[in-house]
Amino acid sequence: MIWSLLINGELNNLPVTLYNNKLQLYKSGWFAVIASDFGVKVSYNWDSVSFVTVPSKYAGAMCGMCGNYNHRPDDDLQMKDGRQAASAKELGQSWTVATVPGCVHGCKGPCPDCNITQRDLYATNKYCGIISDVTGPFRDCHAEVDPAGFFQNCLYDVCLYQGSKDMQCKTLTAYTAACQEKGATVDSWRTADFCASQCKEGSHYELCASSCSLSCQTLTPSAGCQAPCSEGCFCDSGFVLSGDQCVPLAQCGCQYLGRYYKNGQVFYPNGLCQQECTCNSTVKCVEFTCGPYEKCAVKNGVRSCQPEGQGVCSISGDPHYRTFDNTTYDFQGTCTYTAAQGCHLEGTHLTPFTVAVENEKWYGMLSNPRVSVAKLVAVEVYGITLTLRKNEIGMVMLNGIMVNIPLTILNGAVQVYQEGLYEVIATDFGLKVTYDLVYHVTITVPGNYHGKTCGLCGNFNDNKEDEFQLPNGSLTKDLLTFGAAWKVIVPGVVCEDGCSGDQCPQCDKTKTPVFEKDCSIITDANGPFAVCHKVINPDSYFKDCVFDTCMAMGDRIMLCNSINAYMSDCQNFGVNILKWRTPTFCPFSCPANSHYQVCAETCSSPCPGLSNAISCPSTCAEACACDSGFYFNGTGCVGLEQCSCYSDGHTFKIGETLMTEDCLGVYICQASGVVLFESVTCTTEESCGVKRGVQGCHPKQCQIQSGGVFTPFDGQSGHITASGSYELVNVCNQSLVSEWFTVVVTLEEEKTSLKDMVALYVFFEDVAISVSDKHEVRVNGKKMTLPSLIKNNISVKMSDKTLFIERKSNLRVSFSPSLEITVAVSDNMAGKLCGACGRLFPSGVVFRASRNTILTALLQTREFTYTQQYMSDWIAPDIPQW
């Protein structure tokens, strides 16, 4: 829960006093309270419960959703025009004051309801019955606050959500607050399994504590805070409230011109951006002015220099590039390239970023393709790297770990979410990257990066004459040179930088008219895209559509993707496109529980908690909208019982777990929608780390698979690219005679150019075991029959066609029929091992690469290609051939 308070559109930290103490704003338990000196008080728990209290002098002078306060319940449904509403829904619609994306007036169709059996269940103490139980925890409150209304509200909510998402907890929280407001006693009712409380670091839950929280602004309760005890999260001993966090007293922030700022907070006082102030125990201000293409404004509640305008780069199909300055060109390279990057940022307050795109030959279209397409998009910003990969729907890789979307990190500075048919990475400073995971990438930069970008998307300076700028600042007219200059060198990867001139593929002119006819919907002056022609010139999109469709031999999927590229770019500019798909022309198939809309608002029926996890898009997009009775979980439409859990910016599927970075805890998404935390530890046979994108406890194994795929103890996978014999693991100190061993593997190049194992060698003090790729075993040169006990503690045996070589005290090697070799060692060997497998407990960097660069992050998203320079360190000495 984030406690935010907006005053005239700007975020403030509680508590706040305004107009010479005429208004008091403070935190009381779960609630924020706004109290006036004339008796009106409004409370809200930042979730679903609010209270409005007015003095008796307002009797008969009220209107709105809370009624007219004339002591006549029969006319409480009075609408804005004075008439009585026929239903609560009509009443609510009449008092609507604003349209908020994602908000609706009611259920689409009949609201979910309960049958008799369900109502009987939900009326028990496992759900709502605890409210009215005469012997329950609320018994002493019944005389003060009638439980009947709360009980019925609870049943309504639980029925609406069919018993899921712990909806009863919201009503129970509201009833607890109402009781405590009247001074009634409430006994403990929350448990670890029933409406468990979740408090931030430095705080703890209490059922009935002083509702007047101490804060950094004042170590005495606020003057207007005189309420009885309340339920909520309260600061631990030695901690006080600093905004929405409990901090040690020494970490309190600063008071400046009547407002409180957290320690480390940067702000611009007086509603201007003429000073930039920083709170570090004391406030220090320096003169400041906004930069070019910026204005002083409030965005998301924070005043700062905001950009004016934006630049959009579009990469689609083969790939066709439309730069920030609207220059168009084609570049068919199949390597990894810097598409856009913040450049020349010295002396500015602009945030550095890099967007890299990896292309591949488009094997999805043809068996021998002559064109390429985006395979991967990686964004490096704020010291983290986010990667979207082709066809991996609903997932993003965060620093090498695969997680679900939507995702919000760094206190909202970066969000990843689905918007229409695209997955989006968006930052708080205006960078936005979209990828449809198939065909089309867009990169949007804010206007204050004007002249401050470089890469394949250009320099964003409104000058088309200098678009093809190389990293050293010089210009070129050769596209092949330009593209190759922005290549990210990936060790061992074989790729091409495309073609130039007559070497590039050309469309057969005899077939062009056919493709032009299909693609003409883009340029048709009377067609569905005509409304966009004055916003985005369609000519280059039409040309790209004809070329790509021709290269794909008329493939209809390619045609539709080409048209959709123009469609989505138009919608990004706010153009309302008419319906263009038909059952026979580019029909769109939606997954179960959804239907196609050319302008869908997917957040119109969100799963509970989704709107707290991400900000719903303010514009519509071509997408699949949820059918009636189904809810959008961030990537698709599901039944309410399948809605995800949303906690601390992360999304969890029901039953899914997420391990902490130190592997000492795991988060579990329960069917109720609540995320449970449990302490765990890895076993002695496991190590904590990331393997194939999953953080967790993994077996301490080193592995080589067919084709030379190599995975050391730390879990990074990659390819060995050269033939030879390699020491996988050995005991560094040969004087440790009783523990010493060495494992060597020999790889040779096959017809496919991949490397396969042809021999395995395991050496002990006076025993040499060799195994051929046919699983023929020799010990000290003599052919052996299995099973064989070579010594009391060394054995060779076959099980399920897999060969096992084992010394019980410290080593186990397996060799499968698929030529997969796995090496496992015992904990007592930690710190004693050398070899290509790395240390048993790696420090985090086994190979000579930096995890903090965009290159390494890209490498982590696929099998890392180890260079021969590294592997040559572990070339084994000559192996005797028996």
C-alpha positions, 0 to 999 in steps of 0.5 A: 500500500502506498500512502500518497496525498495530492494537494492541488495536484502535487504530492505531499507527505503526511501530516499536513496543516493548512490555512492556519490549522483550519485543515488537518491531514494526518494518518490514523491507523490504516486511514488518512484523515482530513479534518476541518475546524468546522467539524467535517471529517473524511477518512480513507484507507487507500483501498476500499473504505471511506467515512464522511462525518458531518456535524448535525448543523448540516442536517437537510443541507446535504446531497450526493451518494451519502444521501441528504441527511434529512432523517428520512431514509426513504428519499436517500436515492436523490439524484443530482437533478432532484429526482429519486433514482430507480437503482443504486447504479442510476444514483451513482451515474448521476453523481459522476464527477470525472471519467477515469480510465478503467472505471465502469458504472457497474457489471457488464450484464447481470452481476455475479450472484450466489445460490442458496448453498453459497450464501449459507457458506458465506454467512459462516464465520469463515467469511461474513458471519463473524461480523454478526456472531453474538459470541464473536470478536465484534460482540461488544460493538453490536450495540454501538454499530448495527452489524446488519448493514455491514453483514449484507454488504459483506455477502454482496461483495463475497458473492460478487467475487464468488468467494475469492480474493478475501473480499470479506476482509474489506468489510471486516476492516470497515466494521472494525474502523466503525466500531473503534470510532465509536469507542467500542472494543473489538477483539482480535480477529485476523490470523495468518490464514484469515485476512492476514495483515501486511506491514512495511519494513520498520512497522508492525500490526496492532489491533488497537493502538494510538491512532495518532502516529508520531512523525518526523514533523512532530514528535507529539500527536497532531492537534486534530488527532483525538480519536480512540485507538485504531487498527493498522500498521504502526512504527516499531520502537525507535522508528517514526513516520517519514511520509509513508515509511517508518524510519529511524529518527536519524533518517528523518527528512526536512521541513521547508516552507511549510512542507515536509520532504523525505531524506534524499528527496529533490524538489522545486519550491514555490511552484517554479523550477528556478531552484532545485533543492535537495533534502539531506538532513538540511535543505540545500538549494541551487539556482536552476532552469529547465533545459531546451524542450522542457517546461516547469509542470506537474506530472504524476503529482511531482513538479519538475521540468517536463519534456515538450513533444516526443520523437518516435522511431518505428522498426518493422518487418524486414526491418524497415526503420523510420527514425526519430526525424522521420527518415526511412531506410531498410537494413537487413542485418541479423546481429544485435544493434543499438537502436537508440541510446542517450548520447552527449548527456554531459551537463544535462539532467537527462537519464542515460538509457540504451535500447538494443534490438537483436534481429534474426533471419525470418525462418517463420516465413520461409525455409530459406529466408532472405529477410530478417526480423526482430528477435529480442529487445533489451532496455538498459536504464537506471542500472537494470536491464529488461528484455522482451523476447520473441513469442514469450507472451506475458513475460519479461526478463529482469536482470536475467530473471524471467518474471510475469508482467505487469511489473512495476519496479524502482518505486514506479520509475519503470513499468512493464505492461501489455497495451493492446497487442504490444508489450511495453517498457515505460519509464517515468522520464518518458522513454517508451519501448513497445514490441509485438513479440513478432514483427514491430518495435517502437521507441518513443523518447521525450522531447528533451532528448532532442539532439541527444540520441544516437543509434539506428534510430538517428539523432533526433535533431530535425535534420534528415541530412545527418541521420546516418551518424556513426559512433565517432560522430562522422557521417556516412551515406552507406547503410551497411556501414551505418548499421554495422557501426552500431552492432553490439559485438556478441562473442562467438555469434555468427551473424550478418550485417545485411546487404547493400545495393543490387545484392539486396533481395528485390520483388519480382515486378510481375507480382507487385500489382497483386501485393499492391492491391492488398496493401492499398488499404493503407493509402486508400483515401476513402479507407479506414486509415484515411483519418491518419494520413495527415498525421503519419504519411502512409507512403513508406508503410505501403512500400514496406507492406508490398516488399515484405508481403512479396518476400514472404511469397504473399503470406497473409500473416505478413500482409496483416502484420504490415498493415497493423504496423501502420495501424498501431503507429496511428493509434500511438498518435491518438488517431481513432482508426475505424474497423479495418479487419473483416472475417475474410481480410486479416481476421483476428482470433482472440483467446478464450474469454475475449473478443476483438475490438479495434479500440479496446479498453482492456482495463475496463474490467480489471482483476482486483488489485491490477489497478494498484499494480499499473496505471491503466492506459489513457488511450485505447488500442487494437486488442482482445477485450474481455467477455462479460463475466471475465476479468483482465489480469494484465495479459489476458482474460480469466475467471475471477478465481484465476485472477493473479496476485499483485504485490510490491509491483510484481505479478504472481499467477495463482499457486506461483512462487518467487524466490528472494535473491538470497534464497532465504524466502519465497513469496507464494500467490494464494487462491485468495489473491494474497501473497504469503511469505515463507522462510526457506533455505537451500539444501546442502545439495543445492546452491542459490542462483539464477538458472535458465531465467529462474531464481532459486535453489538449484542442484550444484551441478555442472553440465555439458549437453549435445551440441556443446551446450555448457552450464557451469555451477553458477547456472549460466548456459552457453556453447563451447565453440571449439573442438578439444579436451577440456578439464571440467573440474579438478581438485586444485591441490594435488597433495590432497591425495585422498580427495583428488580427482579430475573430470575431462571431456573431449568434444569434436566437430560434427557435420552440423558444426556443433560440438559433441562429446566423443569421450569422458575421462575421470581420474582418481589417485591411481584409477583412470576411467574412460568412456566413449560416446558408445558408453564403452568403459575402460579402467586403466586401459582395460575394458570393463563390464558393468556394474563394477566396484573398482575400489571400496568407494569408487563405482561404475554402473548403468541405470536407465541407460545412463552411466554413473561414475561415483566416489561416495565421498565427493563426486558423481558423474553421469553420462546419458544416452543423449551424450549429456554429462552432469558433474555433481560434487559434495559440499566439502569440496567448496573452495578446493575446485578448479576447472571450467565448471567454476567454483562450487559457490561462485561469487557471482562472476565466473567468466570475464564479463560484466553483468552491468552492461547491456551486452552481458544482459543480452547474453543472459537472455540466451545461451552465453557463447563462451569464447575460446580465450576463456576455454583455452584456460582449461584445455586438458593435457594430452589424454592417453588413447587406450 
